Amino acid sequence: MPSVVPPGLVELASFLEGLPEPHILCDRDYRVVAANSAYRRACAGGAEVVGARCYEISHRYARPCDQVGETCPLSACRQTGRRERVVHLHHSATGEIYESIDVTPIRDATGEIVYFVERLEELPVGRGVAHAQGLLGHSPAFRRMLDLISRVAPSDATVLLQGESGTGKELVAKAIHDASRRAEGPFVVLDCTGLPETLFESELFGHEKGAFTGAATRKTGLVEAAAGGTLFLDEVGDSPPSTQVKLLRLLETGTFRRVGSTELRRADFRLVSATHRPLRQMSAAGEFRQDLFFRLNTFPICLPALRERRQDIPLLAQALLMRVAPGRHLRLSPAAVDVLVAYDYPGNVRELRNLVERASLLCDGGEIRPEHLAEEVRRGSADAAPALDMALDMAGASAAAGPMRWDALQAQLLRDTVAAHRGTRGELAAKLGISVRTLYRRLAEAKIDLDGEPKPGPAEHPRTAAPRRRSVTPP
Ligand SMILES: Nc1ncnc2c1ncn2[C@@H]1O[C@H](COP(=O)(O)OP(=O)(O)OP(=O)(O)O)[C@@H](O)[C@H]1O
């Protein structure tokens, strides 16, 4: 720990130095006043960080995270006075990684918060763009999901993944397995769609030779194959009632018998199941066994649809392009990105992946342009034209008669929309059909603060403007 640590903090800094995880101590102005060697190694390649701002080190931003569309645990902690936890994508010595950040306030004798201890923990479930197969995203909805995954993965709890087709349920199930203590064991998948009772039973539990007509040899079932690992039941909502009983018995007793055998065997797997169906409503309506639903639903995780996290589309599209056309160094033109962001994706990430793959095959040069994208996507994006742009178009028509300048009119419309909005920044961006980053850019261009008022001038301290952000709560 360097000697510049303020005298009253030497003991605390020495305590942090002894901790194996990266820790820093920051003042109220985001300035690092002490950092342990684990932090310097992980975040700065061993270099000194005291005196720098935390957001400069981990994000390379020039301003605090919450002023550039990210959640900032430090300012959240300052507001609530409690320990705060968020998941961020950080720059590290080994590239972009997802990290969980815990910020704990430190108070002086009068009870005022004077410092913050920030602890970083790398999440094994997500990687930045460079990672070949991992989950991709950085929107608040995606990070909330990542946080749930990282919390449940180390336990043996049963997980139920719910989300539309193509939202990445199997990828998440694999991420949970990879981050669990069973990672060295097998990851076994059974798709429950259209499996009749007899087949389901022999697939899951295996069978003895001669157990039924056609059982020429003994077969090991998937429950045995998953021993020491994870069993992933995909589309569990599609399993017929007769198989639901068998599944429930397996989960309640932890034992099973191969078909044609009397020997009781002990199962050793962690169950992750997934469905695109509304299982809770189905069980309330008697269409799915309620007792099984409660068993499966120990730790539910909802996967957001892609249209609920539009700000991830540019990142996902570019990364998927690298995955489907490796070595071609293709990039997306800004106009193609706009088309992709505006589309609604009933098939979610799978559809986006197919779209960019098709575009890569149609593209001869190095840049994918709108004409390389499928007709329905271009049409869809026109249908789903950002609300703001539509409003601007309408206003443009009526303004044609008047003397108001076009950019002033845009700024006025944006200001009115922001002032009328009651919700999060993410919701506002989604309402306008743009990403949170674009929202911030447009606000900055039009010199609008988040409550719809013009930004304070340079003489006014930014903190004086903060309490006026009532109408837009952080996502
Ligand atoms: N967050 C993500 N980052 C990167 N790729 C993703 C992400 N989510 C989904 N994908 C990709 O989208 C495709 C569909 O994912 P997956 O099969 O896991 O979806 P699913 O929800 O299980 O679909 P279904 O319900 O139809 O089985 C895969 O190619 C997967 O790699």
The ligand as an ORCA input file, in Angstrom:
! r2SCAN-3c Opt
* xyz 0 1
  N     -26.620    -12.919    -24.616
  C     -26.187    -13.618    -25.676
  N     -24.932    -13.439    -26.126
  C     -24.476    -14.104    -27.192
  N     -25.177    -14.979    -27.905
  C     -26.434    -15.223    -27.505
  C     -26.997    -14.560    -26.364
  N     -28.260    -15.016    -26.189
  C     -28.475    -15.901    -27.171
  N     -27.394    -16.050    -27.963
  C     -27.264    -16.899    -29.163
  O     -28.577    -17.000    -29.720
  C     -28.852    -18.338    -30.140
  C     -30.061    -18.872    -29.369
  O     -29.678    -19.111    -28.030
  P     -30.317    -20.319    -27.175
  O     -30.438    -21.561    -28.002
  O     -29.549    -20.400    -25.897
  O     -31.786    -19.701    -26.944
  P     -33.049    -20.402    -26.251
  O     -33.735    -19.346    -25.458
  O     -32.602    -21.633    -25.530
  O     -33.930    -20.756    -27.508
  P     -35.130    -21.846    -27.583
  O     -36.139    -21.466    -26.556
  O     -35.639    -21.650    -28.982
  O     -34.484    -23.163    -27.340
  C     -27.579    -19.111    -29.907
  O     -26.826    -19.099    -31.101
  C     -26.869    -18.339    -28.830
  O     -25.471    -18.534    -28.908
*
